[in-house]
Amino acid sequence: MTGFYMIVSIAGILAMLATFFLGRQFKDKPLVRYIPSLLAVLAGIASYIKARFFATGFEDIGFVILALIACIVFFLSFLTAFIMGILQRNRDNAGK
């Protein structure tokens, strides 16, 4: 079970860093920072569909675990992007 937590932690940190760097790079385009969240959702949906309809044997368990990891990564990435948006909005309003 420790391997699962390590994979989730590494994937979550990488997604949060990607979100952070995209948000810093494209300050004038706020929707760009949600790209890692969108990719995580698509990966989760694809993994679930693969597990439900196309897996044979015990593959479905692996794909369900991948879908679960993608859901956690989505949550972390979306939360990071949302907080960055709030902080940027507050910073912009304070400068006026």
TALINKA-V488325 format. One record per pair of residues at least 12 apart in sequence whose C-alpha atoms are under 10 Angstrom apart, sorted by the first residue. I is the first residue (numbers start at 1). J is the second residue. D is the distance in Angstrom with one decimal. If there is no record, write none. Layout:
# TALINKA-V488325
i = [I;I]
j = [J;J]
d = [D;D]
This chain:
# TALINKA-V488325
i = [4;4;5;7;8;8;8;8;8;8;9;9;9;10;11;11;11;11;11;12;12;12;12;12;12;12;12;13;13;13;14;14;14;15;15;15;15;15;15;15;15;15;15;15;15;16;16;16;16;16;16;16;16;16;16;16;16;17;17;17;18;18;18;18;18;18;18;18;19;19;19;19;19;19;19;19;19;19;19;19;19;20;20;20;20;20;20;21;22;22;22;22;23;23;23;23;23;23;24;27;27;30;30;30;30;30;31;31;32;33;33;33;33;33;33;33;34;34;34;34;34;34;34;35;35;35;36;36;36;36;36;36;37;37;37;37;37;37;37;37;37;37;37;38;38;38;39;39;39;40;40;40;40;40;40;40;40;40;40;41;41;41;41;41;41;41;42;42;42;42;43;43;43;43;43;43;44;44;44;44;44;44;44;44;44;44;44;44;45;45;45;45;45;45;46;46;46;46;47;47;47;47;47;47;47;47;47;48;48;48;48;48;48;48;48;48;49;49;49;50;50;50;51;51;51;51;51;52]
j = [65;69;69;69;66;68;69;70;72;73;69;72;73;73;69;70;72;73;76;69;70;72;73;74;75;76;77;73;76;77;36;73;77;35;36;37;39;40;73;74;75;76;77;78;80;33;36;37;73;74;75;76;77;78;79;80;81;36;77;80;33;34;35;36;37;77;80;81;32;33;34;35;36;37;76;77;78;79;80;81;84;33;34;77;80;81;84;33;34;35;36;81;35;80;81;84;85;88;84;85;88;81;82;84;85;88;81;85;81;77;78;80;81;82;84;85;74;77;78;79;80;81;82;77;78;81;73;74;76;77;78;81;70;71;73;74;75;76;77;78;79;80;81;74;77;78;70;73;74;67;69;70;71;72;73;74;75;77;78;67;70;71;72;73;74;75;67;70;71;74;66;67;69;70;71;74;63;64;65;66;67;68;69;70;71;72;73;74;64;66;67;68;70;71;63;66;67;70;60;62;63;64;65;66;67;68;70;60;61;62;63;64;65;66;67;68;63;64;67;63;64;67;63;64;65;66;67;64]
d = [8.8;8.6;9.4;8.1;9.7;9.2;5.9;8.6;7.4;7.4;9.5;9.4;8.8;9.6;8.1;8.6;9.1;6.6;9.7;8.7;9.0;7.3;4.9;8.2;8.9;6.3;7.3;8.5;8.3;8.7;9.6;9.0;9.1;9.8;6.2;8.0;9.8;8.7;6.6;8.2;10.0;7.6;5.7;9.3;9.2;9.9;8.3;9.4;8.3;9.5;9.9;6.6;5.1;8.5;8.8;6.3;8.2;9.7;8.6;9.0;8.2;9.8;9.0;6.9;10.0;8.4;10.0;10.0;8.5;5.2;6.9;7.6;6.3;8.2;9.6;6.3;8.4;9.8;6.9;6.3;9.1;7.3;9.9;8.9;7.3;7.3;7.8;8.2;8.6;8.5;9.1;9.4;10.0;9.6;7.4;7.4;8.5;9.7;9.1;9.6;8.6;8.9;10.0;9.4;7.4;9.6;9.0;9.6;9.4;8.9;8.7;9.0;5.9;9.0;8.8;9.0;9.6;7.6;6.6;9.7;9.1;6.2;8.6;9.0;9.2;9.5;8.7;7.5;9.9;6.5;8.0;9.3;9.2;9.3;7.5;4.8;7.5;8.3;5.4;5.5;9.1;9.6;8.5;7.5;9.2;8.7;8.9;9.7;8.1;9.0;8.8;5.2;6.9;8.7;6.4;5.1;8.9;8.5;9.6;8.8;6.6;6.7;9.7;8.7;6.2;9.3;9.6;8.5;9.8;9.6;8.3;7.1;9.5;6.3;8.8;9.6;8.9;8.6;9.5;7.0;4.2;7.1;7.8;4.9;6.2;9.6;9.5;8.7;10.0;9.9;6.9;10.0;8.7;9.1;9.0;9.6;7.9;10.0;9.0;8.9;5.2;6.6;8.6;6.3;5.2;9.0;8.7;8.5;9.9;10.0;6.4;5.9;9.0;8.2;5.7;8.9;8.8;9.2;9.3;6.9;8.8;9.7;5.2;6.2;9.5;9.5;8.9;8.6]
